Amino acid sequence: MTSASNALGGVFQLTADRQVGRVGFGAMQLAGPGVLGPPADRDQAVRVLRRAVELGIDHIDTSDFYGPWVVNELIAEALRPYRDDLVLATKIGAYRDHEGAWLPLNHPDALRAQVHDNLRRLHLEALDLVYLRHTVDRGIPLADQLGALTELREQGLVRAIGLSNVSAEQYQEAQRHAEIAAVQNLYNVVNRTSADLLAKTAAAGAAFVPFFPLGSGFADSRAREDDVLRGIAERHGATQAQVSLAWLLRRSDNILLIPGTSSVAHLEENTAAVGIELSDADIDALSGLVAEGETLEEAH
Protein backbone atom coordinates (compact mmCIF):
# COMPACT_ATOMS: atom_id res chain seq x y z
CA MET A 1 0.00 0.00 0.00
CA THR A 2 1.30 3.43 -0.87
CA SER A 3 2.28 5.51 2.14
CA ALA A 4 1.54 9.19 2.59
CA SER A 5 5.25 9.88 2.91
CA ASN A 6 6.12 8.92 -0.67
CA ALA A 7 2.91 9.50 -2.64
CA LEU A 8 2.81 12.37 -5.09
CA GLY A 9 0.32 15.00 -3.99
CA GLY A 10 -0.83 13.03 -0.96
CA VAL A 11 -2.94 9.88 -1.03
CA PHE A 12 -6.50 8.95 -1.83
CA GLN A 13 -8.26 5.83 -0.56
CA LEU A 14 -9.38 4.35 -3.87
CA THR A 15 -10.81 1.13 -2.42
CA ALA A 16 -10.92 -0.45 1.01
CA ASP A 17 -7.43 -1.89 0.53
CA ARG A 18 -5.78 0.35 -2.06
CA GLN A 19 -4.46 3.89 -1.78
CA VAL A 20 -2.97 5.87 -4.65
CA GLY A 21 -1.00 9.06 -4.90
CA ARG A 22 -3.07 11.92 -6.23
CA VAL A 23 -0.76 12.47 -9.22
CA GLY A 24 -0.68 9.57 -11.66
CA PHE A 25 0.10 9.16 -15.34
CA GLY A 26 -2.17 8.90 -18.36
CA ALA A 27 -0.58 6.64 -20.96
CA MET A 28 -2.73 7.56 -23.99
CA GLN A 29 -0.13 9.82 -25.58
CA LEU A 30 2.39 7.00 -25.76
CA ALA A 31 0.67 5.71 -28.91
CA GLY A 32 1.23 7.22 -32.32
CA PRO A 33 -0.50 10.28 -33.79
CA GLY A 34 -4.25 10.25 -33.21
CA VAL A 35 -3.69 7.55 -30.56
CA LEU A 36 -3.13 5.11 -33.41
CA GLY A 37 -0.21 2.82 -34.07
CA PRO A 38 3.16 2.60 -32.37
CA PRO A 39 5.08 5.56 -30.96
CA ALA A 40 7.66 7.26 -33.16
CA ASP A 41 10.28 6.35 -30.55
CA ARG A 42 9.45 3.13 -28.73
CA ASP A 43 12.52 3.31 -26.49
CA GLN A 44 11.51 6.78 -25.32
CA ALA A 45 7.99 5.56 -24.52
CA VAL A 46 9.49 2.82 -22.37
CA ARG A 47 11.72 5.37 -20.63
CA VAL A 48 8.72 7.57 -19.85
CA LEU A 49 6.90 4.70 -18.17
CA ARG A 50 9.93 3.64 -16.15
CA ARG A 51 10.65 7.22 -15.13
CA ALA A 52 7.05 7.64 -13.98
CA VAL A 53 7.47 4.78 -11.53
CA GLU A 54 10.87 6.13 -10.41
CA LEU A 55 9.21 9.47 -9.60
CA GLY A 56 6.79 7.71 -7.26
CA ILE A 57 3.77 7.48 -9.55
CA ASP A 58 1.66 4.50 -8.50
CA HIS A 59 -1.42 4.99 -10.71
CA ILE A 60 -1.26 4.54 -14.49
CA ASP A 61 -4.31 4.98 -16.70
CA THR A 62 -4.46 3.02 -19.94
CA SER A 63 -6.76 1.13 -22.31
CA ASP A 64 -6.57 -1.60 -24.93
CA PHE A 65 -8.05 0.83 -27.46
CA TYR A 66 -5.01 3.12 -27.19
CA GLY A 67 -3.14 2.15 -30.32
CA PRO A 68 -5.16 -0.08 -30.29
CA TRP A 69 -3.26 -2.54 -28.08
CA VAL A 70 0.02 -0.67 -28.40
CA VAL A 71 0.02 1.11 -25.04
CA ASN A 72 -0.90 -1.91 -22.94
CA GLU A 73 1.88 -3.87 -24.62
CA LEU A 74 4.33 -1.04 -23.89
CA ILE A 75 3.31 -0.97 -20.22
CA ALA A 76 3.87 -4.70 -19.88
CA GLU A 77 7.25 -4.44 -21.61
CA ALA A 78 8.42 -1.50 -19.52
CA LEU A 79 7.10 -2.27 -16.05
CA ARG A 80 6.89 -6.02 -15.54
CA PRO A 81 7.30 -7.38 -12.96
CA TYR A 82 4.91 -4.79 -11.59
CA ARG A 83 5.47 -3.07 -8.27
CA ASP A 84 3.06 -4.34 -5.62
CA ASP A 85 1.63 -0.86 -5.04
CA LEU A 86 1.13 0.01 -8.71
CA VAL A 87 -2.52 0.52 -9.71
CA LEU A 88 -3.27 -0.04 -13.39
CA ALA A 89 -6.59 1.40 -14.49
CA THR A 90 -8.07 0.61 -17.89
CA LYS A 91 -11.17 1.47 -19.90
CA ILE A 92 -13.58 -0.71 -21.84
CA GLY A 93 -16.73 -0.09 -23.86
CA ALA A 94 -15.30 1.12 -27.16
CA TYR A 95 -13.22 0.08 -30.16
CA ARG A 96 -11.36 1.82 -32.98
CA ASP A 97 -12.28 1.39 -36.62
CA HIS A 98 -9.76 1.44 -39.49
CA GLU A 99 -10.05 5.23 -39.68
CA GLY A 100 -9.45 5.72 -35.98
CA ALA A 101 -13.01 6.60 -34.91
CA TRP A 102 -14.01 5.78 -31.34
CA LEU A 103 -17.08 3.55 -31.58
CA PRO A 104 -19.18 2.05 -28.79
CA LEU A 105 -18.90 -1.64 -27.92
CA ASN A 106 -21.01 -2.06 -24.82
CA HIS A 107 -22.73 -5.43 -25.11
CA PRO A 108 -22.09 -7.40 -21.89
CA ASP A 109 -20.36 -10.20 -23.80
CA ALA A 110 -18.11 -7.67 -25.51
CA LEU A 111 -17.29 -6.05 -22.17
CA ARG A 112 -16.30 -9.40 -20.72
CA ALA A 113 -14.08 -10.06 -23.74
CA GLN A 114 -12.44 -6.64 -23.41
CA VAL A 115 -11.57 -7.30 -19.77
CA HIS A 116 -9.91 -10.58 -20.74
CA ASP A 117 -8.06 -8.82 -23.59
CA ASN A 118 -6.68 -6.21 -21.17
CA LEU A 119 -5.66 -8.90 -18.71
CA ARG A 120 -3.81 -10.80 -21.43
CA ARG A 121 -1.92 -7.85 -22.88
CA LEU A 122 -1.02 -6.40 -19.49
CA HIS A 123 -0.07 -9.87 -18.19
CA LEU A 124 -2.24 -9.50 -15.10
CA GLU A 125 -4.42 -11.89 -13.14
CA ALA A 126 -6.76 -9.06 -12.08
CA LEU A 127 -7.35 -5.45 -13.15
CA ASP A 128 -7.19 -2.92 -10.33
CA LEU A 129 -9.75 -0.52 -11.81
CA VAL A 130 -11.90 -0.86 -14.92
CA TYR A 131 -13.79 2.13 -16.28
CA LEU A 132 -16.92 1.54 -18.33
CA ARG A 133 -16.80 4.11 -21.12
CA HIS A 134 -20.51 4.69 -21.23
CA THR A 135 -22.48 5.50 -24.36
CA VAL A 136 -26.21 5.26 -24.88
CA ASP A 137 -26.07 2.72 -27.66
CA ARG A 138 -28.19 -0.05 -29.15
CA GLY A 139 -30.61 -0.07 -26.27
CA ILE A 140 -28.23 -1.87 -23.90
CA PRO A 141 -29.25 -0.85 -20.35
CA LEU A 142 -26.54 0.53 -18.10
CA ALA A 143 -27.61 -2.03 -15.51
CA ASP A 144 -26.72 -4.88 -17.89
CA GLN A 145 -23.33 -3.37 -18.66
CA LEU A 146 -22.53 -2.95 -14.98
CA GLY A 147 -23.87 -6.43 -14.31
CA ALA A 148 -21.15 -7.88 -16.51
CA LEU A 149 -18.48 -5.96 -14.62
CA THR A 150 -19.94 -6.96 -11.27
CA GLU A 151 -19.75 -10.62 -12.31
CA LEU A 152 -16.10 -10.17 -13.28
CA ARG A 153 -15.40 -8.54 -9.93
CA GLU A 154 -17.03 -11.46 -8.13
CA GLN A 155 -14.78 -13.77 -10.16
CA GLY A 156 -11.72 -11.86 -8.94
CA LEU A 157 -10.79 -10.50 -12.38
CA VAL A 158 -11.72 -6.88 -11.59
CA ARG A 159 -11.01 -5.23 -8.23
CA ALA A 160 -12.93 -1.96 -8.69
CA ILE A 161 -15.42 -0.50 -11.17
CA GLY A 162 -15.38 3.02 -12.58
CA LEU A 163 -17.28 5.07 -15.13
CA SER A 164 -16.07 7.35 -17.90
CA ASN A 165 -17.86 9.89 -20.06
CA VAL A 166 -21.03 10.01 -17.96
CA SER A 167 -23.49 12.60 -16.73
CA ALA A 168 -24.33 13.20 -13.08
CA GLU A 169 -27.66 11.47 -13.69
CA GLN A 170 -26.00 8.41 -15.22
CA TYR A 171 -23.61 8.25 -12.27
CA GLN A 172 -26.52 8.24 -9.86
CA GLU A 173 -28.22 5.50 -11.87
CA ALA A 174 -25.02 3.44 -11.84
CA GLN A 175 -24.77 3.72 -8.06
CA ARG A 176 -28.02 1.76 -7.82
CA HIS A 177 -26.43 -1.19 -9.63
CA ALA A 178 -22.79 -1.28 -8.53
CA GLU A 179 -20.24 0.25 -6.20
CA ILE A 180 -18.47 2.91 -8.27
CA ALA A 181 -14.92 3.64 -7.12
CA ALA A 182 -14.04 6.36 -9.63
CA VAL A 183 -15.40 8.52 -12.42
CA GLN A 184 -13.32 9.86 -15.29
CA ASN A 185 -14.72 12.89 -17.13
CA LEU A 186 -13.56 16.07 -18.83
CA TYR A 187 -12.74 18.77 -16.27
CA ASN A 188 -10.00 21.39 -16.05
CA VAL A 189 -9.36 25.02 -15.21
CA VAL A 190 -11.17 26.21 -18.35
CA ASN A 191 -13.89 23.55 -18.64
CA ARG A 192 -16.11 22.99 -15.59
CA THR A 193 -19.02 21.24 -17.30
CA SER A 194 -18.66 18.23 -14.97
CA ALA A 195 -18.80 20.32 -11.79
CA ASP A 196 -22.03 18.70 -10.58
CA LEU A 197 -20.58 15.26 -11.13
CA LEU A 198 -17.41 16.21 -9.26
CA ALA A 199 -19.52 17.27 -6.28
CA LYS A 200 -21.51 14.03 -6.31
CA THR A 201 -18.41 11.85 -6.42
CA ALA A 202 -16.84 13.82 -3.57
CA ALA A 203 -19.97 13.32 -1.46
CA ALA A 204 -19.89 9.58 -2.18
CA GLY A 205 -16.19 9.21 -1.41
CA ALA A 206 -15.40 8.19 -5.00
CA ALA A 207 -12.42 9.41 -6.98
CA PHE A 208 -12.86 11.96 -9.76
CA VAL A 209 -10.22 11.66 -12.48
CA PRO A 210 -10.22 14.54 -14.99
CA PHE A 211 -9.22 13.59 -18.50
CA PHE A 212 -7.53 16.34 -20.52
CA PRO A 213 -6.61 18.02 -17.20
CA LEU A 214 -4.65 20.59 -19.20
CA GLY A 215 -7.02 20.81 -22.16
CA SER A 216 -3.81 19.92 -23.94
CA GLY A 217 -3.73 19.67 -27.68
CA PHE A 218 -7.42 18.88 -28.15
CA ALA A 219 -9.53 21.80 -26.91
CA ASP A 220 -9.56 24.86 -24.68
CA SER A 221 -6.16 26.06 -25.93
CA ARG A 222 -7.20 29.59 -25.00
CA ALA A 223 -6.15 28.73 -21.44
CA ARG A 224 -2.55 29.24 -22.51
CA GLU A 225 -3.35 32.79 -23.55
CA ASP A 226 -5.25 33.83 -20.46
CA ASP A 227 -3.56 36.68 -18.60
CA VAL A 228 -4.66 35.40 -15.18
CA LEU A 229 -3.14 31.96 -15.67
CA ARG A 230 0.02 33.39 -17.20
CA GLY A 231 0.48 35.90 -14.40
CA ILE A 232 0.12 33.30 -11.65
CA ALA A 233 2.57 31.00 -13.42
CA GLU A 234 5.13 33.79 -13.69
CA ARG A 235 4.83 34.66 -9.99
CA HIS A 236 5.49 31.06 -9.01
CA GLY A 237 8.25 30.48 -11.56
CA ALA A 238 6.12 27.71 -12.98
CA THR A 239 4.48 26.80 -16.25
CA GLN A 240 0.81 27.38 -16.93
CA ALA A 241 0.36 23.60 -17.12
CA GLN A 242 1.82 23.18 -13.64
CA VAL A 243 -0.46 25.89 -12.24
CA SER A 244 -3.47 24.23 -13.87
CA LEU A 245 -2.58 20.91 -12.24
CA ALA A 246 -1.95 22.54 -8.87
CA TRP A 247 -5.38 24.20 -9.06
CA LEU A 248 -7.03 20.83 -9.69
CA LEU A 249 -5.30 19.34 -6.64
CA ARG A 250 -6.71 22.17 -4.54
CA ARG A 251 -10.14 22.08 -6.17
CA SER A 252 -11.29 18.89 -4.43
CA ASP A 253 -9.59 16.26 -2.29
CA ASN A 254 -11.05 13.43 -4.39
CA ILE A 255 -9.44 14.59 -7.65
CA LEU A 256 -6.73 12.28 -9.00
CA LEU A 257 -4.58 13.63 -11.82
CA ILE A 258 -3.43 11.62 -14.83
CA PRO A 259 -1.60 14.12 -17.07
CA GLY A 260 -0.16 12.37 -20.08
CA THR A 261 2.94 12.93 -22.17
CA SER A 262 5.40 11.10 -24.37
CA SER A 263 8.33 13.15 -23.03
CA VAL A 264 10.39 12.46 -19.91
CA ALA A 265 10.98 16.21 -19.46
CA HIS A 266 7.24 16.96 -19.56
CA LEU A 267 6.56 14.06 -17.20
CA GLU A 268 8.99 15.51 -14.66
CA GLU A 269 7.48 18.97 -15.14
CA ASN A 270 3.95 17.65 -14.53
CA THR A 271 4.87 15.76 -11.38
CA ALA A 272 6.67 18.85 -10.04
CA ALA A 273 3.28 20.59 -9.92
CA VAL A 274 2.73 19.04 -6.48
CA GLY A 275 5.33 21.45 -5.10
CA ILE A 276 3.47 24.59 -6.17
CA GLU A 277 1.70 26.23 -3.25
CA LEU A 278 -1.03 28.40 -4.68
CA SER A 279 -2.28 31.18 -2.44
CA ASP A 280 -5.93 31.65 -1.65
CA ALA A 281 -5.83 34.67 -3.94
CA ASP A 282 -4.43 32.49 -6.75
CA ILE A 283 -7.19 29.94 -6.20
CA ASP A 284 -9.87 32.62 -6.24
CA ALA A 285 -8.50 34.14 -9.45
CA LEU A 286 -8.30 30.78 -11.24
CA SER A 287 -11.68 29.65 -9.98
CA GLY A 288 -13.15 32.91 -11.22
CA LEU A 289 -12.01 32.31 -14.78
CA VAL A 290 -14.98 30.05 -15.48
CA ALA A 291 -18.25 29.52 -13.65
CA GLU A 292 -18.98 25.99 -12.50
CA GLY A 293 -20.77 24.16 -15.28
CA GLU A 294 -19.29 26.38 -18.00
CA THR A 295 -16.30 26.46 -20.34
CA LEU A 296 -13.90 29.30 -21.02
CA GLU A 297 -15.61 29.96 -24.35
CA GLU A 298 -18.98 30.38 -22.63
CA ALA A 299 -17.48 32.62 -19.97
CA HIS A 300 -16.11 34.97 -22.61
C-alpha positions as CSV (number, residue, x, y, z in Angstrom):
1,M,0.0,0.0,0.0
2,T,1.3,3.4,-0.9
3,S,2.3,5.5,2.1
4,A,1.5,9.2,2.6
5,S,5.3,9.9,2.9
6,N,6.1,8.9,-0.7
7,A,2.9,9.5,-2.6
8,L,2.8,12.4,-5.1
9,G,0.3,15.0,-4.0
10,G,-0.8,13.0,-1.0
11,V,-2.9,9.9,-1.0
12,F,-6.5,8.9,-1.8
13,Q,-8.3,5.8,-0.6
14,L,-9.4,4.3,-3.9
15,T,-10.8,1.1,-2.4
16,A,-10.9,-0.5,1.0
17,D,-7.4,-1.9,0.5
18,R,-5.8,0.4,-2.1
19,Q,-4.5,3.9,-1.8
20,V,-3.0,5.9,-4.7
21,G,-1.0,9.1,-4.9
22,R,-3.1,11.9,-6.2
23,V,-0.8,12.5,-9.2
24,G,-0.7,9.6,-11.7
25,F,0.1,9.2,-15.3
26,G,-2.2,8.9,-18.4
27,A,-0.6,6.6,-21.0
28,M,-2.7,7.6,-24.0
29,Q,-0.1,9.8,-25.6
30,L,2.4,7.0,-25.8
31,A,0.7,5.7,-28.9
32,G,1.2,7.2,-32.3
33,P,-0.5,10.3,-33.8
34,G,-4.2,10.2,-33.2
35,V,-3.7,7.6,-30.6
36,L,-3.1,5.1,-33.4
37,G,-0.2,2.8,-34.1
38,P,3.2,2.6,-32.4
39,P,5.1,5.6,-31.0
40,A,7.7,7.3,-33.2
41,D,10.3,6.3,-30.5
42,R,9.5,3.1,-28.7
43,D,12.5,3.3,-26.5
44,Q,11.5,6.8,-25.3
45,A,8.0,5.6,-24.5
46,V,9.5,2.8,-22.4
47,R,11.7,5.4,-20.6
48,V,8.7,7.6,-19.8
49,L,6.9,4.7,-18.2
50,R,9.9,3.6,-16.1
51,R,10.7,7.2,-15.1
52,A,7.0,7.6,-14.0
53,V,7.5,4.8,-11.5
54,E,10.9,6.1,-10.4
55,L,9.2,9.5,-9.6
56,G,6.8,7.7,-7.3
57,I,3.8,7.5,-9.6
58,D,1.7,4.5,-8.5
59,H,-1.4,5.0,-10.7
60,I,-1.3,4.5,-14.5
61,D,-4.3,5.0,-16.7
62,T,-4.5,3.0,-19.9
63,S,-6.8,1.1,-22.3
64,D,-6.6,-1.6,-24.9
65,F,-8.0,0.8,-27.5
66,Y,-5.0,3.1,-27.2
67,G,-3.1,2.1,-30.3
68,P,-5.2,-0.1,-30.3
69,W,-3.3,-2.5,-28.1
70,V,0.0,-0.7,-28.4
71,V,0.0,1.1,-25.0
72,N,-0.9,-1.9,-22.9
73,E,1.9,-3.9,-24.6
74,L,4.3,-1.0,-23.9
75,I,3.3,-1.0,-20.2
76,A,3.9,-4.7,-19.9
77,E,7.2,-4.4,-21.6
78,A,8.4,-1.5,-19.5
79,L,7.1,-2.3,-16.1
80,R,6.9,-6.0,-15.5
81,P,7.3,-7.4,-13.0
82,Y,4.9,-4.8,-11.6
83,R,5.5,-3.1,-8.3
84,D,3.1,-4.3,-5.6
85,D,1.6,-0.9,-5.0
86,L,1.1,0.0,-8.7
87,V,-2.5,0.5,-9.7
88,L,-3.3,0.0,-13.4
89,A,-6.6,1.4,-14.5
90,T,-8.1,0.6,-17.9
91,K,-11.2,1.5,-19.9
92,I,-13.6,-0.7,-21.8
93,G,-16.7,-0.1,-23.9
94,A,-15.3,1.1,-27.2
95,Y,-13.2,0.1,-30.2
96,R,-11.4,1.8,-33.0
97,D,-12.3,1.4,-36.6
98,H,-9.8,1.4,-39.5
99,E,-10.1,5.2,-39.7
100,G,-9.4,5.7,-36.0
101,A,-13.0,6.6,-34.9
102,W,-14.0,5.8,-31.3
103,L,-17.1,3.6,-31.6
104,P,-19.2,2.0,-28.8
105,L,-18.9,-1.6,-27.9
106,N,-21.0,-2.1,-24.8
107,H,-22.7,-5.4,-25.1
108,P,-22.1,-7.4,-21.9
109,D,-20.4,-10.2,-23.8
110,A,-18.1,-7.7,-25.5
111,L,-17.3,-6.0,-22.2
112,R,-16.3,-9.4,-20.7
113,A,-14.1,-10.1,-23.7
114,Q,-12.4,-6.6,-23.4
115,V,-11.6,-7.3,-19.8
116,H,-9.9,-10.6,-20.7
117,D,-8.1,-8.8,-23.6
118,N,-6.7,-6.2,-21.2
119,L,-5.7,-8.9,-18.7
120,R,-3.8,-10.8,-21.4
121,R,-1.9,-7.8,-22.9
122,L,-1.0,-6.4,-19.5
123,H,-0.1,-9.9,-18.2
124,L,-2.2,-9.5,-15.1
125,E,-4.4,-11.9,-13.1
126,A,-6.8,-9.1,-12.1
127,L,-7.4,-5.5,-13.1
128,D,-7.2,-2.9,-10.3
129,L,-9.8,-0.5,-11.8
130,V,-11.9,-0.9,-14.9
131,Y,-13.8,2.1,-16.3
132,L,-16.9,1.5,-18.3
133,R,-16.8,4.1,-21.1
134,H,-20.5,4.7,-21.2
135,T,-22.5,5.5,-24.4
136,V,-26.2,5.3,-24.9
137,D,-26.1,2.7,-27.7
138,R,-28.2,0.0,-29.2
139,G,-30.6,-0.1,-26.3
140,I,-28.2,-1.9,-23.9
141,P,-29.3,-0.9,-20.4
142,L,-26.5,0.5,-18.1
143,A,-27.6,-2.0,-15.5
144,D,-26.7,-4.9,-17.9
145,Q,-23.3,-3.4,-18.7
146,L,-22.5,-3.0,-15.0
147,G,-23.9,-6.4,-14.3
148,A,-21.2,-7.9,-16.5
149,L,-18.5,-6.0,-14.6
150,T,-19.9,-7.0,-11.3
151,E,-19.8,-10.6,-12.3
152,L,-16.1,-10.2,-13.3
153,R,-15.4,-8.5,-9.9
154,E,-17.0,-11.5,-8.1
155,Q,-14.8,-13.8,-10.2
156,G,-11.7,-11.9,-8.9
157,L,-10.8,-10.5,-12.4
158,V,-11.7,-6.9,-11.6
159,R,-11.0,-5.2,-8.2
160,A,-12.9,-2.0,-8.7
161,I,-15.4,-0.5,-11.2
162,G,-15.4,3.0,-12.6
163,L,-17.3,5.1,-15.1
164,S,-16.1,7.4,-17.9
165,N,-17.9,9.9,-20.1
166,V,-21.0,10.0,-18.0
167,S,-23.5,12.6,-16.7
168,A,-24.3,13.2,-13.1
169,E,-27.7,11.5,-13.7
170,Q,-26.0,8.4,-15.2
171,Y,-23.6,8.2,-12.3
172,Q,-26.5,8.2,-9.9
173,E,-28.2,5.5,-11.9
174,A,-25.0,3.4,-11.8
175,Q,-24.8,3.7,-8.1
176,R,-28.0,1.8,-7.8
177,H,-26.4,-1.2,-9.6
178,A,-22.8,-1.3,-8.5
179,E,-20.2,0.2,-6.2
180,I,-18.5,2.9,-8.3
181,A,-14.9,3.6,-7.1
182,A,-14.0,6.4,-9.6
183,V,-15.4,8.5,-12.4
184,Q,-13.3,9.9,-15.3
185,N,-14.7,12.9,-17.1
186,L,-13.6,16.1,-18.8
187,Y,-12.7,18.8,-16.3
188,N,-10.0,21.4,-16.1
189,V,-9.4,25.0,-15.2
190,V,-11.2,26.2,-18.4
191,N,-13.9,23.5,-18.6
192,R,-16.1,23.0,-15.6
193,T,-19.0,21.2,-17.3
194,S,-18.7,18.2,-15.0
195,A,-18.8,20.3,-11.8
196,D,-22.0,18.7,-10.6
197,L,-20.6,15.3,-11.1
198,L,-17.4,16.2,-9.3
199,A,-19.5,17.3,-6.3
200,K,-21.5,14.0,-6.3
201,T,-18.4,11.8,-6.4
202,A,-16.8,13.8,-3.6
203,A,-20.0,13.3,-1.5
204,A,-19.9,9.6,-2.2
205,G,-16.2,9.2,-1.4
206,A,-15.4,8.2,-5.0
207,A,-12.4,9.4,-7.0
208,F,-12.9,12.0,-9.8
209,V,-10.2,11.7,-12.5
210,P,-10.2,14.5,-15.0
211,F,-9.2,13.6,-18.5
212,F,-7.5,16.3,-20.5
213,P,-6.6,18.0,-17.2
214,L,-4.7,20.6,-19.2
215,G,-7.0,20.8,-22.2
216,S,-3.8,19.9,-23.9
217,G,-3.7,19.7,-27.7
218,F,-7.4,18.9,-28.1
219,A,-9.5,21.8,-26.9
220,D,-9.6,24.9,-24.7
221,S,-6.2,26.1,-25.9
222,R,-7.2,29.6,-25.0
223,A,-6.2,28.7,-21.4
224,R,-2.6,29.2,-22.5
225,E,-3.4,32.8,-23.6
226,D,-5.2,33.8,-20.5
227,D,-3.6,36.7,-18.6
228,V,-4.7,35.4,-15.2
229,L,-3.1,32.0,-15.7
230,R,0.0,33.4,-17.2
231,G,0.5,35.9,-14.4
232,I,0.1,33.3,-11.7
233,A,2.6,31.0,-13.4
234,E,5.1,33.8,-13.7
235,R,4.8,34.7,-10.0
236,H,5.5,31.1,-9.0
237,G,8.2,30.5,-11.6
238,A,6.1,27.7,-13.0
239,T,4.5,26.8,-16.3
240,Q,0.8,27.4,-16.9
241,A,0.4,23.6,-17.1
242,Q,1.8,23.2,-13.6
243,V,-0.5,25.9,-12.2
244,S,-3.5,24.2,-13.9
245,L,-2.6,20.9,-12.2
246,A,-1.9,22.5,-8.9
247,W,-5.4,24.2,-9.1
248,L,-7.0,20.8,-9.7
249,L,-5.3,19.3,-6.6
250,R,-6.7,22.2,-4.5
251,R,-10.1,22.1,-6.2
252,S,-11.3,18.9,-4.4
253,D,-9.6,16.3,-2.3
254,N,-11.0,13.4,-4.4
255,I,-9.4,14.6,-7.7
256,L,-6.7,12.3,-9.0
257,L,-4.6,13.6,-11.8
258,I,-3.4,11.6,-14.8
259,P,-1.6,14.1,-17.1
260,G,-0.2,12.4,-20.1
261,T,2.9,12.9,-22.2
262,S,5.4,11.1,-24.4
263,S,8.3,13.1,-23.0
264,V,10.4,12.5,-19.9
265,A,11.0,16.2,-19.5
266,H,7.2,17.0,-19.6
267,L,6.6,14.1,-17.2
268,E,9.0,15.5,-14.7
269,E,7.5,19.0,-15.1
270,N,3.9,17.7,-14.5
271,T,4.9,15.8,-11.4
272,A,6.7,18.9,-10.0
273,A,3.3,20.6,-9.9
274,V,2.7,19.0,-6.5
275,G,5.3,21.5,-5.1
276,I,3.5,24.6,-6.2
277,E,1.7,26.2,-3.2
278,L,-1.0,28.4,-4.7
279,S,-2.3,31.2,-2.4
280,D,-5.9,31.6,-1.6
281,A,-5.8,34.7,-3.9
282,D,-4.4,32.5,-6.7
283,I,-7.2,29.9,-6.2
284,D,-9.9,32.6,-6.2
285,A,-8.5,34.1,-9.5
286,L,-8.3,30.8,-11.2
287,S,-11.7,29.6,-10.0
288,G,-13.2,32.9,-11.2
289,L,-12.0,32.3,-14.8
290,V,-15.0,30.1,-15.5
291,A,-18.2,29.5,-13.6
292,E,-19.0,26.0,-12.5
293,G,-20.8,24.2,-15.3
294,E,-19.3,26.4,-18.0
295,T,-16.3,26.5,-20.3
296,L,-13.9,29.3,-21.0
297,E,-15.6,30.0,-24.4
298,E,-19.0,30.4,-22.6
299,A,-17.5,32.6,-20.0
300,H,-16.1,35.0,-22.6
